[in-house]
């Protein structure tokens, strides 16, 4: 008589997940990632601690990640500065408008380039790649923006950097990975090209669009050189130029051996300005984080 058992007598083999080498890899990977997190967080924690510390401790280099001599005077001084809030508002407006324009242009251009049957597709891709490696130069760009009447306007900040070629190629790869059968079925149902893009493609592209919004928003929020170059009026500058001028003023004061109190106050104001400038991005990032990795992976791998 044969007795059927529920357990096999054959020896079990350990899978790769249970192997000793994989456990060592996970330990090493965890240690490395913790180190990366520490290295990444330390500068930000240091800036926050400096913004809450007295100037004397900052100048002497005694502030690390814990505030020394807790002081909110710099926050009060900066928040009472009307120019700071004007520049801050400008940054919000520039970022929102520029991001919307960039998303619309990048999406339309990438969708066109994703169609292999498009005549002249190689030329359009070549034009985009050419601008990725070569530019007209600082002086020609300045002459062009000035001659178009965009100097001292929002368009001088928004238009020159409206499309990032890197973002364009990532979005193009994502559109190419979408099943062509969906668009063919929509065309049979009577949708034209714009209808297919708006009603079929874009609803399936939330991940990549959210990723592109994050990329563009961070880029425009942190940008300062374009506004520094094309805008002369103080009330039209973004807050990044305000921060740049603050740091330049502190550096000039140090090099000229100016009054120590002025240098110390500028050092604290720098930290406060950096903290207040960084907060909006930190507040927005958690809401788009879940789309970030998925959007980049979908745009980077075709299939």
Protein Blocks (a to p, Z undefined) as FASTA:
>chain_A
ZZddfbdfbdcdddfklpmklmmmmmmmmmmmmmmmmmmmmmmmmmmmmmmpcfklmmno
packbcehiafklmmmmmmpmklmmmmmmmmmmmmmmmmmmmmmmmmmmmmmmpmklghk
lmmmmmmmmmmmpcebjklmmmmmmmnopgoiaklmmmmmmpcfklmmmmmmmmmmpcfk
lmmmmmmnopafklmmmmmmmmmmmmmmmmmmmmmmmmmmmpmklmmmmpmbfklpcfkl
mmmmmmmmmmmmmmnopafklmmmmmmmmmmmmmmmmmmmmmmmmmmmmmmmmmmmmmmp
gZZ
